[in-house]
Amino acid sequence: MGNMSYCRHENTYKDLRDCWEQWNDEPESESEIKYRDKLVALCKEIAEDAL
């Protein structure tokens, strides 16, 4: 189920924080490595657009 629009940013923040807290754990799969890289790229894009 996707995030409800009224709490999308709150839920996403919590999920992103959880990812960051586990960042140095060994990735469990090739897919996790791929999406970790994609997540970094998206965060960079968001940060650049926000400035």
DRENDO-1510 file (C-alpha; in Angstrom, 1 decimal, always signed):
<recs>
REC; n; res; u; v; w
REC; 1; MET; +0.0; +0.0; +0.0 .
REC; 2; GLY; +1.3; +3.4; -0.9 .
REC; 3; ASN; +1.7; +6.4; +1.4 .
REC; 4; MET; -1.5; +8.3; +2.1 .
REC; 5; SER; -1.2; +11.8; +0.7 .
REC; 6; TYR; -1.9; +13.5; +4.0 .
REC; 7; CYS; +1.1; +11.8; +5.7 .
REC; 8; ARG; +3.3; +11.0; +2.7 .
REC; 9; HIS; +6.3; +13.2; +3.7 .
REC; 10; GLU; +6.1; +12.1; +7.3 .
REC; 11; ASN; +6.1; +8.4; +6.4 .
REC; 12; THR; +8.9; +8.9; +3.8 .
REC; 13; TYR; +11.0; +10.8; +6.3 .
REC; 14; LYS; +10.7; +7.9; +8.8 .
REC; 15; ASP; +11.5; +5.3; +6.2 .
REC; 16; LEU; +14.5; +7.3; +5.0 .
REC; 17; ARG; +15.7; +7.8; +8.5 .
REC; 18; ASP; +15.5; +4.0; +9.1 .
REC; 19; CYS; +17.5; +3.4; +5.9 .
REC; 20; TRP; +20.2; +5.8; +7.1 .
REC; 21; GLU; +20.4; +4.2; +10.5 .
REC; 22; GLN; +21.0; +0.8; +8.8 .
REC; 23; TRP; +23.3; +2.3; +6.1 .
REC; 24; ASN; +26.5; +0.6; +7.3 .
REC; 25; ASP; +24.9; -2.8; +7.6 .
REC; 26; GLU; +25.9; -5.3; +4.9 .
REC; 27; PRO; +23.4; -5.2; +2.0 .
REC; 28; GLU; +21.4; -8.4; +1.8 .
REC; 29; SER; +21.1; -8.7; -2.0 .
REC; 30; GLU; +22.3; -7.2; -5.3 .
REC; 31; SER; +18.9; -5.5; -5.5 .
REC; 32; GLU; +19.6; -3.7; -2.2 .
REC; 33; ILE; +22.9; -2.5; -3.5 .
REC; 34; LYS; +21.3; -1.2; -6.7 .
REC; 35; TYR; +18.5; +0.6; -4.8 .
REC; 36; ARG; +20.9; +2.0; -2.3 .
REC; 37; ASP; +22.8; +3.7; -5.2 .
REC; 38; LYS; +19.5; +4.9; -6.7 .
REC; 39; LEU; +18.4; +6.3; -3.3 .
REC; 40; VAL; +21.7; +8.3; -3.1 .
REC; 41; ALA; +21.1; +9.7; -6.6 .
REC; 42; LEU; +17.6; +10.7; -5.8 .
REC; 43; CYS; +18.6; +12.4; -2.5 .
REC; 44; LYS; +21.3; +14.3; -4.4 .
REC; 45; GLU; +18.7; +15.4; -7.0 .
REC; 46; ILE; +16.3; +16.5; -4.3 .
REC; 47; ALA; +19.0; +18.5; -2.5 .
REC; 48; GLU; +20.1; +20.2; -5.7 .
REC; 49; ASP; +16.6; +21.1; -6.7 .
REC; 50; ALA; +15.8; +22.4; -3.2 .
REC; 51; LEU; +18.6; +25.0; -3.4 .
</recs>
